Amino acid sequence: MHWGFGFGSLGMLLWWLLIIGVIVLAIKGLTNIGSSNQKSYLEPSKDAMEILKERYAKGEITEEEFTKMRRNLLE
């Protein structure tokens, strides 16, 4: 009696490779739960005023631009 369930040796090899592949993908999916993509949701985002102050400190905008943008944000 054959225990290959009609697949033959090659069929059984492919069947076990499929099962192992599904297990590997499941483990990979479970370990990606704490990945960097989800970290961004947990970190507080900067508000507009902080970004504006950083841009001014880096010299990306002038004092006049900073004052005008700050006034717009505070309105």
CHARMM-style PDB file with segment names, atoms N, HN, CA, C and O in Angstrom:
ATOM      1  N   MET     1       0.848  -1.175   0.000  1.00  0.00      PROA
ATOM      2  CA  MET     1       0.000   0.000   0.000  1.00  0.00      PROA
ATOM      3  C   MET     1       0.894   1.239   0.000  1.00  0.00      PROA
ATOM      4  O   MET     1       1.906   1.276   0.700  1.00  0.00      PROA
ATOM      5  N   HSD     2       0.522   2.249  -0.782  1.00  0.00      PROA
ATOM      6  HN  HSD     2      -0.300   2.218  -1.351  1.00  0.00      PROA
ATOM      7  CA  HSD     2       1.293   3.478  -0.877  1.00  0.00      PROA
ATOM      8  C   HSD     2       0.688   4.541   0.048  1.00  0.00      PROA
ATOM      9  O   HSD     2      -0.532   4.671   0.149  1.00  0.00      PROA
ATOM     10  N   TRP     3       1.549   5.283   0.708  1.00  0.00      PROA
ATOM     11  HN  TRP     3       2.540   5.177   0.626  1.00  0.00      PROA
ATOM     12  CA  TRP     3       1.089   6.321   1.627  1.00  0.00      PROA
ATOM     13  C   TRP     3       1.260   7.710   1.023  1.00  0.00      PROA
ATOM     14  O   TRP     3       1.252   8.693   1.763  1.00  0.00      PROA
ATOM     15  N   GLY     4       1.409   7.822  -0.254  1.00  0.00      PROA
ATOM     16  HN  GLY     4       1.415   7.023  -0.856  1.00  0.00      PROA
ATOM     17  CA  GLY     4       1.604   9.116  -0.910  1.00  0.00      PROA
ATOM     18  C   GLY     4       0.315   9.820  -1.241  1.00  0.00      PROA
ATOM     19  O   GLY     4       0.350  10.931  -1.768  1.00  0.00      PROA
ATOM     20  N   PHE     5      -0.824   9.221  -0.955  1.00  0.00      PROA
ATOM     21  HN  PHE     5      -0.853   8.318  -0.527  1.00  0.00      PROA
ATOM     22  CA  PHE     5      -2.140   9.790  -1.237  1.00  0.00      PROA
ATOM     23  C   PHE     5      -2.293  10.153  -2.708  1.00  0.00      PROA
ATOM     24  O   PHE     5      -2.994  11.111  -3.032  1.00  0.00      PROA
ATOM     25  N   GLY     6      -1.659   9.415  -3.593  1.00  0.00      PROA
ATOM     26  HN  GLY     6      -1.089   8.636  -3.329  1.00  0.00      PROA
ATOM     27  CA  GLY     6      -1.788   9.639  -5.018  1.00  0.00      PROA
ATOM     28  C   GLY     6      -0.880  10.727  -5.557  1.00  0.00      PROA
ATOM     29  O   GLY     6      -0.901  10.982  -6.761  1.00  0.00      PROA
ATOM     30  N   PHE     7      -0.087  11.377  -4.725  1.00  0.00      PROA
ATOM     31  HN  PHE     7      -0.070  11.170  -3.747  1.00  0.00      PROA
ATOM     32  CA  PHE     7       0.792  12.448  -5.177  1.00  0.00      PROA
ATOM     33  C   PHE     7       2.113  11.917  -5.706  1.00  0.00      PROA
ATOM     34  O   PHE     7       2.694  12.510  -6.615  1.00  0.00      PROA
ATOM     35  N   GLY     8       2.586  10.837  -5.170  1.00  0.00      PROA
ATOM     36  HN  GLY     8       2.113  10.355  -4.432  1.00  0.00      PROA
ATOM     37  CA  GLY     8       3.905  10.354  -5.509  1.00  0.00      PROA
ATOM     38  C   GLY     8       4.941  11.076  -4.655  1.00  0.00      PROA
ATOM     39  O   GLY     8       4.591  11.917  -3.827  1.00  0.00      PROA
ATOM     40  N   SER     9       6.185  10.756  -4.852  1.00  0.00      PROA
ATOM     41  HN  SER     9       6.469  10.073  -5.525  1.00  0.00      PROA
ATOM     42  CA  SER     9       7.253  11.333  -4.041  1.00  0.00      PROA
ATOM     43  C   SER     9       7.387  12.841  -4.259  1.00  0.00      PROA
ATOM     44  O   SER     9       7.538  13.597  -3.299  1.00  0.00      PROA
ATOM     45  N   LEU    10       7.333  13.270  -5.498  1.00  0.00      PROA
ATOM     46  HN  LEU    10       7.211  12.655  -6.278  1.00  0.00      PROA
ATOM     47  CA  LEU    10       7.457  14.692  -5.791  1.00  0.00      PROA
ATOM     48  C   LEU    10       6.276  15.469  -5.219  1.00  0.00      PROA
ATOM     49  O   LEU    10       6.453  16.573  -4.706  1.00  0.00      PROA
ATOM     50  N   GLY    11       5.107  14.918  -5.299  1.00  0.00      PROA
ATOM     51  HN  GLY    11       4.963  14.021  -5.715  1.00  0.00      PROA
ATOM     52  CA  GLY    11       3.916  15.566  -4.753  1.00  0.00      PROA
ATOM     53  C   GLY    11       3.999  15.740  -3.250  1.00  0.00      PROA
ATOM     54  O   GLY    11       3.624  16.788  -2.723  1.00  0.00      PROA
ATOM     55  N   MET    12       4.485  14.723  -2.556  1.00  0.00      PROA
ATOM     56  HN  MET    12       4.789  13.872  -2.984  1.00  0.00      PROA
ATOM     57  CA  MET    12       4.622  14.821  -1.106  1.00  0.00      PROA
ATOM     58  C   MET    12       5.681  15.844  -0.725  1.00  0.00      PROA
ATOM     59  O   MET    12       5.524  16.568   0.258  1.00  0.00      PROA
ATOM     60  N   LEU    13       6.766  15.906  -1.504  1.00  0.00      PROA
ATOM     61  HN  LEU    13       6.893  15.318  -2.303  1.00  0.00      PROA
ATOM     62  CA  LEU    13       7.797  16.904  -1.244  1.00  0.00      PROA
ATOM     63  C   LEU    13       7.227  18.304  -1.398  1.00  0.00      PROA
ATOM     64  O   LEU    13       7.482  19.170  -0.560  1.00  0.00      PROA
ATOM     65  N   LEU    14       6.459  18.538  -2.454  1.00  0.00      PROA
ATOM     66  HN  LEU    14       6.252  17.835  -3.135  1.00  0.00      PROA
ATOM     67  CA  LEU    14       5.842  19.852  -2.661  1.00  0.00      PROA
ATOM     68  C   LEU    14       4.833  20.176  -1.560  1.00  0.00      PROA
ATOM     69  O   LEU    14       4.725  21.321  -1.123  1.00  0.00      PROA
ATOM     70  N   TRP    15       4.105  19.170  -1.124  1.00  0.00      PROA
ATOM     71  HN  TRP    15       4.192  18.239  -1.479  1.00  0.00      PROA
ATOM     72  CA  TRP    15       3.135  19.364  -0.047  1.00  0.00      PROA
ATOM     73  C   TRP    15       3.832  19.831   1.234  1.00  0.00      PROA
ATOM     74  O   TRP    15       3.374  20.775   1.877  1.00  0.00      PROA
ATOM     75  N   TRP    16       4.930  19.179   1.606  1.00  0.00      PROA
ATOM     76  HN  TRP    16       5.303  18.412   1.084  1.00  0.00      PROA
ATOM     77  CA  TRP    16       5.641  19.563   2.824  1.00  0.00      PROA
ATOM     78  C   TRP    16       6.318  20.916   2.677  1.00  0.00      PROA
ATOM     79  O   TRP    16       6.403  21.670   3.647  1.00  0.00      PROA
ATOM     80  N   LEU    17       6.800  21.235   1.485  1.00  0.00      PROA
ATOM     81  HN  LEU    17       6.731  20.623   0.698  1.00  0.00      PROA
ATOM     82  CA  LEU    17       7.370  22.571   1.260  1.00  0.00      PROA
ATOM     83  C   LEU    17       6.292  23.649   1.413  1.00  0.00      PROA
ATOM     84  O   LEU    17       6.559  24.726   1.945  1.00  0.00      PROA
ATOM     85  N   LEU    18       5.091  23.358   0.949  1.00  0.00      PROA
ATOM     86  HN  LEU    18       4.874  22.483   0.517  1.00  0.00      PROA
ATOM     87  CA  LEU    18       3.985  24.294   1.101  1.00  0.00      PROA
ATOM     88  C   LEU    18       3.651  24.509   2.575  1.00  0.00      PROA
ATOM     89  O   LEU    18       3.462  25.643   3.015  1.00  0.00      PROA
ATOM     90  N   ILE    19       3.581  23.439   3.322  1.00  0.00      PROA
ATOM     91  HN  ILE    19       3.734  22.517   2.965  1.00  0.00      PROA
ATOM     92  CA  ILE    19       3.279  23.541   4.755  1.00  0.00      PROA
ATOM     93  C   ILE    19       4.363  24.333   5.481  1.00  0.00      PROA
ATOM     94  O   ILE    19       4.050  25.200   6.297  1.00  0.00      PROA
ATOM     95  N   ILE    20       5.625  24.048   5.196  1.00  0.00      PROA
ATOM     96  HN  ILE    20       5.879  23.344   4.534  1.00  0.00      PROA
ATOM     97  CA  ILE    20       6.726  24.768   5.832  1.00  0.00      PROA
ATOM     98  C   ILE    20       6.693  26.241   5.441  1.00  0.00      PROA
ATOM     99  O   ILE    20       6.939  27.109   6.278  1.00  0.00      PROA
ATOM    100  N   GLY    21       6.392  26.527   4.180  1.00  0.00      PROA
ATOM    101  HN  GLY    21       6.192  25.821   3.501  1.00  0.00      PROA
ATOM    102  CA  GLY    21       6.302  27.910   3.733  1.00  0.00      PROA
ATOM    103  C   GLY    21       5.208  28.681   4.462  1.00  0.00      PROA
ATOM    104  O   GLY    21       5.403  29.838   4.836  1.00  0.00      PROA
ATOM    105  N   VAL    22       4.058  28.043   4.664  1.00  0.00      PROA
ATOM    106  HN  VAL    22       3.900  27.103   4.360  1.00  0.00      PROA
ATOM    107  CA  VAL    22       2.963  28.695   5.382  1.00  0.00      PROA
ATOM    108  C   VAL    22       3.370  28.969   6.828  1.00  0.00      PROA
ATOM    109  O   VAL    22       3.063  30.034   7.363  1.00  0.00      PROA
ATOM    110  N   ILE    23       4.047  28.032   7.458  1.00  0.00      PROA
ATOM    111  HN  ILE    23       4.296  27.166   7.023  1.00  0.00      PROA
ATOM    112  CA  ILE    23       4.502  28.224   8.838  1.00  0.00      PROA
ATOM    113  C   ILE    23       5.510  29.369   8.916  1.00  0.00      PROA
ATOM    114  O   ILE    23       5.439  30.197   9.824  1.00  0.00      PROA
ATOM    115  N   VAL    24       6.447  29.419   7.970  1.00  0.00      PROA
ATOM    116  HN  VAL    24       6.504  28.746   7.233  1.00  0.00      PROA
ATOM    117  CA  VAL    24       7.448  30.493   7.965  1.00  0.00      PROA
ATOM    118  C   VAL    24       6.774  31.851   7.778  1.00  0.00      PROA
ATOM    119  O   VAL    24       7.119  32.807   8.473  1.00  0.00      PROA
ATOM    120  N   LEU    25       5.827  31.954   6.860  1.00  0.00      PROA
ATOM    121  HN  LEU    25       5.547  31.178   6.295  1.00  0.00      PROA
ATOM    122  CA  LEU    25       5.124  33.218   6.642  1.00  0.00      PROA
ATOM    123  C   LEU    25       4.315  33.631   7.868  1.00  0.00      PROA
ATOM    124  O   LEU    25       4.238  34.816   8.192  1.00  0.00      PROA
ATOM    125  N   ALA    26       3.716  32.665   8.546  1.00  0.00      PROA
ATOM    126  HN  ALA    26       3.779  31.702   8.284  1.00  0.00      PROA
ATOM    127  CA  ALA    26       2.957  32.976   9.755  1.00  0.00      PROA
ATOM    128  C   ALA    26       3.872  33.510  10.849  1.00  0.00      PROA
ATOM    129  O   ALA    26       3.528  34.478  11.527  1.00  0.00      PROA
ATOM    130  N   ILE    27       5.024  32.893  11.023  1.00  0.00      PROA
ATOM    131  HN  ILE    27       5.303  32.107  10.471  1.00  0.00      PROA
ATOM    132  CA  ILE    27       5.978  33.360  12.031  1.00  0.00      PROA
ATOM    133  C   ILE    27       6.490  34.747  11.661  1.00  0.00      PROA
ATOM    134  O   ILE    27       6.613  35.614  12.527  1.00  0.00      PROA
ATOM    135  N   LYS    28       6.784  34.961  10.398  1.00  0.00      PROA
ATOM    136  HN  LYS    28       6.683  34.257   9.694  1.00  0.00      PROA
ATOM    137  CA  LYS    28       7.255  36.274   9.940  1.00  0.00      PROA
ATOM    138  C   LYS    28       6.196  37.336  10.185  1.00  0.00      PROA
ATOM    139  O   LYS    28       6.518  38.444  10.613  1.00  0.00      PROA
ATOM    140  N   GLY    29       4.958  37.019   9.924  1.00  0.00      PROA
ATOM    141  HN  GLY    29       4.696  36.118   9.576  1.00  0.00      PROA
ATOM    142  CA  GLY    29       3.870  37.962  10.155  1.00  0.00      PROA
ATOM    143  C   GLY    29       3.704  38.298  11.624  1.00  0.00      PROA
ATOM    144  O   GLY    29       3.419  39.445  11.967  1.00  0.00      PROA
ATOM    145  N   LEU    30       3.874  37.326  12.489  1.00  0.00      PROA
ATOM    146  HN  LEU    30       4.106  36.394  12.211  1.00  0.00      PROA
ATOM    147  CA  LEU    30       3.745  37.574  13.924  1.00  0.00      PROA
ATOM    148  C   LEU    30       4.904  38.392  14.465  1.00  0.00      PROA
ATOM    149  O   LEU    30       4.718  39.184  15.389  1.00  0.00      PROA
ATOM    150  N   THR    31       6.088  38.218  13.912  1.00  0.00      PROA
ATOM    151  HN  THR    31       6.238  37.575  13.161  1.00  0.00      PROA
ATOM    152  CA  THR    31       7.238  38.972  14.414  1.00  0.00      PROA
ATOM    153  C   THR    31       7.274  40.380  13.881  1.00  0.00      PROA
ATOM    154  O   THR    31       8.018  41.202  14.414  1.00  0.00      PROA
ATOM    155  N   ASN    32       6.509  40.704  12.854  1.00  0.00      PROA
ATOM    156  HN  ASN    32       5.904  40.036  12.420  1.00  0.00      PROA
ATOM    157  CA  ASN    32       6.471  42.062  12.311  1.00  0.00      PROA
ATOM    158  C   ASN    32       5.467  42.950  13.026  1.00  0.00      PROA
ATOM    159  O   ASN    32       5.251  44.092  12.622  1.00  0.00      PROA
ATOM    160  N   ILE    33       4.851  42.437  14.081  1.00  0.00      PROA
ATOM    161  HN  ILE    33       5.026  41.509  14.409  1.00  0.00      PROA
ATOM    162  CA  ILE    33       3.849  43.230  14.789  1.00  0.00      PROA
ATOM    163  C   ILE    33       4.472  44.489  15.375  1.00  0.00      PROA
ATOM    164  O   ILE    33       3.839  45.544  15.347  1.00  0.00      PROA
ATOM    165  N   GLY    34       5.680  44.416  15.903  1.00  0.00      PROA
ATOM    166  HN  GLY    34       6.194  43.559  15.926  1.00  0.00      PROA
ATOM    167  CA  GLY    34       6.336  45.581  16.484  1.00  0.00      PROA
ATOM    168  C   GLY    34       7.320  46.237  15.546  1.00  0.00      PROA
ATOM    169  O   GLY    34       8.327  46.786  15.993  1.00  0.00      PROA
ATOM    170  N   SER    35       7.053  46.192  14.267  1.00  0.00      PROA
ATOM    171  HN  SER    35       6.235  45.746  13.904  1.00  0.00      PROA
ATOM    172  CA  SER    35       7.999  46.739  13.291  1.00  0.00      PROA
ATOM    173  C   SER    35       7.997  48.256  13.303  1.00  0.00      PROA
ATOM    174  O   SER    35       7.167  48.880  13.963  1.00  0.00      PROA
ATOM    175  N   SER    36       8.924  48.841  12.576  1.00  0.00      PROA
ATOM    176  HN  SER    36       9.599  48.334  12.040  1.00  0.00      PROA
ATOM    177  CA  SER    36       9.076  50.299  12.547  1.00  0.00      PROA
ATOM    178  C   SER    36       7.860  50.988  11.947  1.00  0.00      PROA
ATOM    179  O   SER    36       7.617  52.155  12.253  1.00  0.00      PROA
ATOM    180  N   ASN    37       7.092  50.315  11.108  1.00  0.00      PROA
ATOM    181  HN  ASN    37       7.290  49.366  10.859  1.00  0.00      PROA
ATOM    182  CA  ASN    37       5.908  50.944  10.523  1.00  0.00      PROA
ATOM    183  C   ASN    37       4.885  51.283  11.592  1.00  0.00      PROA
ATOM    184  O   ASN    37       4.210  52.309  11.506  1.00  0.00      PROA
ATOM    185  N   GLN    38       4.770  50.446  12.576  1.00  0.00      PROA
ATOM    186  HN  GLN    38       5.318  49.613  12.645  1.00  0.00      PROA
ATOM    187  CA  GLN    38       3.792  50.700  13.619  1.00  0.00      PROA
ATOM    188  C   GLN    38       4.347  51.588  14.716  1.00  0.00      PROA
ATOM    189  O   GLN    38       3.565  52.161  15.475  1.00  0.00      PROA
ATOM    190  N   LYS    39       5.644  51.727  14.835  1.00  0.00      PROA
ATOM    191  HN  LYS    39       6.280  51.261  14.219  1.00  0.00      PROA
ATOM    192  CA  LYS    39       6.223  52.600  15.832  1.00  0.00      PROA
ATOM    193  C   LYS    39       5.817  54.041  15.602  1.00  0.00      PROA
ATOM    194  O   LYS    39       5.602  54.788  16.556  1.00  0.00      PROA
ATOM    195  N   SER    40       5.711  54.436  14.346  1.00  0.00      PROA
ATOM    196  HN  SER    40       5.885  53.829  13.570  1.00  0.00      PROA
ATOM    197  CA  SER    40       5.389  55.823  14.049  1.00  0.00      PROA
ATOM    198  C   SER    40       4.027  56.220  14.608  1.00  0.00      PROA
ATOM    199  O   SER    40       3.812  57.395  14.907  1.00  0.00      PROA
ATOM    200  N   TYR    41       3.106  55.277  14.757  1.00  0.00      PROA
ATOM    201  HN  TYR    41       3.280  54.322  14.515  1.00  0.00      PROA
ATOM    202  CA  TYR    41       1.805  55.590  15.321  1.00  0.00      PROA
ATOM    203  C   TYR    41       1.887  55.809  16.825  1.00  0.00      PROA
ATOM    204  O   TYR    41       1.049  56.507  17.396  1.00  0.00      PROA
ATOM    205  N   LEU    42       2.879  55.226  17.466  1.00  0.00      PROA
ATOM    206  HN  LEU    42       3.560  54.659  17.002  1.00  0.00      PROA
ATOM    207  CA  LEU    42       3.010  55.337  18.902  1.00  0.00      PROA
ATOM    208  C   LEU    42       3.779  56.584  19.324  1.00  0.00      PROA
ATOM    209  O   LEU    42       3.588  57.081  20.434  1.00  0.00      PROA
ATOM    210  N   GLU    43       4.638  57.090  18.461  1.00  0.00      PROA
ATOM    211  HN  GLU    43       4.794  56.686  17.559  1.00  0.00      PROA
ATOM    212  CA  GLU    43       5.427  58.259  18.798  1.00  0.00      PROA
ATOM    213  C   GLU    43       4.599  59.516  18.600  1.00  0.00      PROA
ATOM    214  O   GLU    43       3.872  59.636  17.614  1.00  0.00      PROA
ATOM    215  N   PRO    44       4.707  60.457  19.538  1.00  0.00      PROA
ATOM    216  CA  PRO    44       3.947  61.697  19.358  1.00  0.00      PROA
ATOM    217  C   PRO    44       4.487  62.495  18.179  1.00  0.00      PROA
ATOM    218  O   PRO    44       5.699  62.596  17.991  1.00  0.00      PROA
ATOM    219  N   SER    45       3.597  63.049  17.401  1.00  0.00      PROA
ATOM    220  HN  SER    45       2.612  62.966  17.553  1.00  0.00      PROA
ATOM    221  CA  SER    45       4.026  63.841  16.249  1.00  0.00      PROA
ATOM    222  C   SER    45       4.321  65.267  16.700  1.00  0.00      PROA
ATOM    223  O   SER    45       3.771  65.748  17.691  1.00  0.00      PROA
ATOM    224  N   LYS    46       5.184  65.920  15.968  1.00  0.00      PROA
ATOM    225  HN  LYS    46       5.631  65.529  15.163  1.00  0.00      PROA
ATOM    226  CA  LYS    46       5.528  67.299  16.285  1.00  0.00      PROA
ATOM    227  C   LYS    46       4.396  68.207  15.832  1.00  0.00      PROA
ATOM    228  O   LYS    46       3.776  67.983  14.793  1.00  0.00      PROA
ATOM    229  N   ASP    47       4.143  69.217  16.618  1.00  0.00      PROA
ATOM    230  HN  ASP    47       4.647  69.399  17.463  1.00  0.00      PROA
ATOM    231  CA  ASP    47       3.136  70.164  16.169  1.00  0.00      PROA
ATOM    232  C   ASP    47       3.786  71.194  15.239  1.00  0.00      PROA
ATOM    233  O   ASP    47       5.010  71.251  15.117  1.00  0.00      PROA
ATOM    234  N   ALA    48       2.971  71.981  14.607  1.00  0.00      PROA
ATOM    235  HN  ALA    48       1.977  71.935  14.707  1.00  0.00      PROA
ATOM    236  CA  ALA    48       3.445  72.913  13.581  1.00  0.00      PROA
ATOM    237  C   ALA    48       4.419  73.943  14.153  1.00  0.00      PROA
ATOM    238  O   ALA    48       5.374  74.329  13.479  1.00  0.00      PROA
ATOM    239  N   MET    49       4.188  74.387  15.381  1.00  0.00      PROA
ATOM    240  HN  MET    49       3.413  74.074  15.929  1.00  0.00      PROA
ATOM    241  CA  MET    49       5.055  75.398  15.982  1.00  0.00      PROA
ATOM    242  C   MET    49       6.464  74.844  16.219  1.00  0.00      PROA
ATOM    243  O   MET    49       7.450  75.549  16.002  1.00  0.00      PROA
ATOM    244  N   GLU    50       6.561  73.609  16.654  1.00  0.00      PROA
ATOM    245  HN  GLU    50       5.761  73.036  16.830  1.00  0.00      PROA
ATOM    246  CA  GLU    50       7.876  72.990  16.855  1.00  0.00      PROA
ATOM    247  C   GLU    50       8.630  72.873  15.539  1.00  0.00      PROA
ATOM    248  O   GLU    50       9.832  73.134  15.479  1.00  0.00      PROA
ATOM    249  N   ILE    51       7.931  72.485  14.498  1.00  0.00      PROA
ATOM    250  HN  ILE    51       6.955  72.273  14.546  1.00  0.00      PROA
ATOM    251  CA  ILE    51       8.552  72.368  13.178  1.00  0.00      PROA
ATOM    252  C   ILE    51       9.016  73.733  12.692  1.00  0.00      PROA
ATOM    253  O   ILE    51      10.107  73.866  12.139  1.00  0.00      PROA
ATOM    254  N   LEU    52       8.184  74.743  12.899  1.00  0.00      PROA
ATOM    255  HN  LEU    52       7.297  74.635  13.348  1.00  0.00      PROA
ATOM    256  CA  LEU    52       8.542  76.097  12.495  1.00  0.00      PROA
ATOM    257  C   LEU    52       9.793  76.580  13.235  1.00  0.00      PROA
ATOM    258  O   LEU    52      10.686  77.171  12.629  1.00  0.00      PROA
ATOM    259  N   LYS    53       9.853  76.329  14.534  1.00  0.00      PROA
ATOM    260  HN  LYS    53       9.127  75.848  15.026  1.00  0.00      PROA
ATOM    261  CA  LYS    53      11.024  76.734  15.324  1.00  0.00      PROA
ATOM    262  C   LYS    53      12.286  76.005  14.857  1.00  0.00      PROA
ATOM    263  O   LYS    53      13.365  76.596  14.792  1.00  0.00      PROA
ATOM    264  N   GLU    54      12.141  74.718  14.534  1.00  0.00      PROA
ATOM    265  HN  GLU    54      11.266  74.238  14.588  1.00  0.00      PROA
ATOM    266  CA  GLU    54      13.295  73.954  14.043  1.00  0.00      PROA
ATOM    267  C   GLU    54      13.791  74.511  12.711  1.00  0.00      PROA
ATOM    268  O   GLU    54      14.996  74.643  12.500  1.00  0.00      PROA
ATOM    269  N   ARG    55      12.869  74.833  11.822  1.00  0.00      PROA
ATOM    270  HN  ARG    55      11.890  74.726  11.993  1.00  0.00      PROA
ATOM    271  CA  ARG    55      13.256  75.378  10.512  1.00  0.00      PROA
ATOM    272  C   ARG    55      13.976  76.717  10.667  1.00  0.00      PROA
ATOM    273  O   ARG    55      14.941  77.003   9.959  1.00  0.00      PROA
ATOM    274  N   TYR    56      13.494  77.527  11.600  1.00  0.00      PROA
ATOM    275  HN  TYR    56      12.710  77.295  12.176  1.00  0.00      PROA
ATOM    276  CA  TYR    56      14.141  78.819  11.850  1.00  0.00      PROA
ATOM    277  C   TYR    56      15.535  78.607  12.450  1.00  0.00      PROA
ATOM    278  O   TYR    56      16.491  79.280  12.064  1.00  0.00      PROA
ATOM    279  N   ALA    57      15.642  77.683  13.381  1.00  0.00      PROA
ATOM    280  HN  ALA    57      14.865  77.137  13.695  1.00  0.00      PROA
ATOM    281  CA  ALA    57      16.930  77.406  14.018  1.00  0.00      PROA
ATOM    282  C   ALA    57      17.948  76.855  13.018  1.00  0.00      PROA
ATOM    283  O   ALA    57      19.143  77.124  13.137  1.00  0.00      PROA
ATOM    284  N   LYS    58      17.483  76.094  12.044  1.00  0.00      PROA
ATOM    285  HN  LYS    58      16.512  75.875  11.947  1.00  0.00      PROA
ATOM    286  CA  LYS    58      18.381  75.537  11.028  1.00  0.00      PROA
ATOM    287  C   LYS    58      18.750  76.566   9.960  1.00  0.00      PROA
ATOM    288  O   LYS    58      19.644  76.328   9.149  1.00  0.00      PROA
ATOM    289  N   GLY    59      18.067  77.697   9.961  1.00  0.00      PROA
ATOM    290  HN  GLY    59      17.340  77.890  10.621  1.00  0.00      PROA
ATOM    291  CA  GLY    59      18.342  78.719   8.962  1.00  0.00      PROA
ATOM    292  C   GLY    59      17.613  78.500   7.656  1.00  0.00      PROA
ATOM    293  O   GLY    59      17.972  79.099   6.642  1.00  0.00      PROA
ATOM    294  N   GLU    60      16.595  77.654   7.658  1.00  0.00      PROA
ATOM    295  HN  GLU    60      16.304  77.168   8.482  1.00  0.00      PROA
ATOM    296  CA  GLU    60      15.839  77.383   6.438  1.00  0.00      PROA
ATOM    297  C   GLU    60      14.914  78.544   6.079  1.00  0.00      PROA
ATOM    298  O   GLU    60      14.588  78.751   4.910  1.00  0.00      PROA
ATOM    299  N   ILE    61      14.493  79.304   7.100  1.00  0.00      PROA
ATOM    300  HN  ILE    61      14.758  79.136   8.050  1.00  0.00      PROA
ATOM    301  CA  ILE    61      13.618  80.451   6.860  1.00  0.00      PROA
ATOM    302  C   ILE    61      14.201  81.669   7.573  1.00  0.00      PROA
ATOM    303  O   ILE    61      14.965  81.541   8.530  1.00  0.00      PROA
ATOM    304  N   THR    62      13.829  82.843   7.089  1.00  0.00      PROA
ATOM    305  HN  THR    62      13.209  82.946   6.312  1.00  0.00      PROA
ATOM    306  CA  THR    62      14.326  84.087   7.684  1.00  0.00      PROA
ATOM    307  C   THR    62      13.471  84.464   8.884  1.00  0.00      PROA
ATOM    308  O   THR    62      12.438  83.849   9.150  1.00  0.00      PROA
ATOM    309  N   GLU    63      13.924  85.491   9.607  1.00  0.00      PROA
ATOM    310  HN  GLU    63      14.763  85.990   9.391  1.00  0.00      PROA
ATOM    311  CA  GLU    63      13.177  85.957  10.781  1.00  0.00      PROA
ATOM    312  C   GLU    63      11.804  86.494  10.376  1.00  0.00      PROA
ATOM    313  O   GLU    63      10.815  86.287  11.079  1.00  0.00      PROA
ATOM    314  N   GLU    64      11.755  87.177   9.250  1.00  0.00      PROA
ATOM    315  HN  GLU    64      12.559  87.345   8.678  1.00  0.00      PROA
ATOM    316  CA  GLU    64      10.481  87.711   8.783  1.00  0.00      PROA
ATOM    317  C   GLU    64       9.501  86.586   8.441  1.00  0.00      PROA
ATOM    318  O   GLU    64       8.323  86.644   8.794  1.00  0.00      PROA
ATOM    319  N   GLU    65      10.009  85.562   7.749  1.00  0.00      PROA
ATOM    320  HN  GLU    65      10.966  85.514   7.462  1.00  0.00      PROA
ATOM    321  CA  GLU    65       9.160  84.411   7.411  1.00  0.00      PROA
ATOM    322  C   GLU    65       8.691  83.704   8.677  1.00  0.00      PROA
ATOM    323  O   GLU    65       7.536  83.289   8.777  1.00  0.00      PROA
ATOM    324  N   PHE    66       9.595  83.573   9.638  1.00  0.00      PROA
ATOM    325  HN  PHE    66      10.533  83.910   9.556  1.00  0.00      PROA
ATOM    326  CA  PHE    66       9.243  82.923  10.908  1.00  0.00      PROA
ATOM    327  C   PHE    66       8.133  83.697  11.608  1.00  0.00      PROA
ATOM    328  O   PHE    66       7.152  83.114  12.069  1.00  0.00      PROA
ATOM    329  N   THR    67       8.298  85.014  11.683  1.00  0.00      PROA
ATOM    330  HN  THR    67       9.095  85.488  11.308  1.00  0.00      PROA
ATOM    331  CA  THR    67       7.302  85.848  12.360  1.00  0.00      PROA
ATOM    332  C   THR    67       5.947  85.757  11.666  1.00  0.00      PROA
ATOM    333  O   THR    67       4.915  85.636  12.326  1.00  0.00      PROA
ATOM    334  N   LYS    68       5.948  85.816  10.347  1.00  0.00      PROA
ATOM    335  HN  LYS    68       6.786  85.914   9.811  1.00  0.00      PROA
ATOM    336  CA  LYS    68       4.695  85.750   9.589  1.00  0.00      PROA
ATOM    337  C   LYS    68       4.013  84.389   9.779  1.00  0.00      PROA
ATOM    338  O   LYS    68       2.804  84.321  10.005  1.00  0.00      PROA
ATOM    339  N   MET    69       4.786  83.323   9.688  1.00  0.00      PROA
ATOM    340  HN  MET    69       5.767  83.379   9.505  1.00  0.00      PROA
ATOM    341  CA  MET    69       4.209  81.979   9.840  1.00  0.00      PROA
ATOM    342  C   MET    69       3.727  81.756  11.277  1.00  0.00      PROA
ATOM    343  O   MET    69       2.684  81.139  11.491  1.00  0.00      PROA
ATOM    344  N   ARG    70       4.477  82.251  12.252  1.00  0.00      PROA
ATOM    345  HN  ARG    70       5.324  82.752  12.078  1.00  0.00      PROA
ATOM    346  CA  ARG    70       4.092  82.105  13.654  1.00  0.00      PROA
ATOM    347  C   ARG    70       2.776  82.835  13.903  1.00  0.00      PROA
ATOM    348  O   ARG    70       1.895  82.316  14.588  1.00  0.00      PROA
ATOM    349  N   ARG    71       2.643  84.028  13.351  1.00  0.00      PROA
ATOM    350  HN  ARG    71       3.359  84.449  12.794  1.00  0.00      PROA
ATOM    351  CA  ARG    71       1.410  84.802  13.501  1.00  0.00      PROA
ATOM    352  C   ARG    71       0.237  84.035  12.887  1.00  0.00      PROA
ATOM    353  O   ARG    71      -0.848  83.988  13.467  1.00  0.00      PROA
ATOM    354  N   ASN    72       0.454  83.439  11.720  1.00  0.00      PROA
ATOM    355  HN  ASN    72       1.335  83.477  11.249  1.00  0.00      PROA
ATOM    356  CA  ASN    72      -0.615  82.661  11.077  1.00  0.00      PROA
ATOM    357  C   ASN    72      -1.024  81.453  11.912  1.00  0.00      PROA
ATOM    358  O   ASN    72      -2.203  81.103  11.979  1.00  0.00      PROA
ATOM    359  N   LEU    73      -0.045  80.825  12.545  1.00  0.00      PROA
ATOM    360  HN  LEU    73       0.912  81.110  12.491  1.00  0.00      PROA
ATOM    361  CA  LEU    73      -0.365  79.646  13.365  1.00  0.00      PROA
ATOM    362  C   LEU    73      -1.132  80.017  14.630  1.00  0.00      PROA
ATOM    363  O   LEU    73      -1.979  79.252  15.092  1.00  0.00      PROA
ATOM    364  N   LEU    74      -0.840  81.175  15.182  1.00  0.00      PROA
ATOM    365  HN  LEU    74      -0.152  81.796  14.807  1.00  0.00      PROA
ATOM    366  CA  LEU    74      -1.471  81.584  16.429  1.00  0.00      PROA
ATOM    367  C   LEU    74      -2.868  82.165  16.224  1.00  0.00      PROA
ATOM    368  O   LEU    74      -3.618  82.315  17.189  1.00  0.00      PROA
ATOM    369  N   GLU    75      -3.224  82.490  15.003  1.00  0.00      PROA
ATOM    370  HN  GLU    75      -2.615  82.369  14.219  1.00  0.00      PROA
ATOM    371  CA  GLU    75      -4.555  83.055  14.738  1.00  0.00      PROA
ATOM    372  C   GLU    75      -5.624  82.011  14.829  1.00  0.00      PROA
ATOM    373  OT1 GLU    75      -6.801  82.314  14.635  1.00  0.00      PROA
TER     374      GLU     75
END
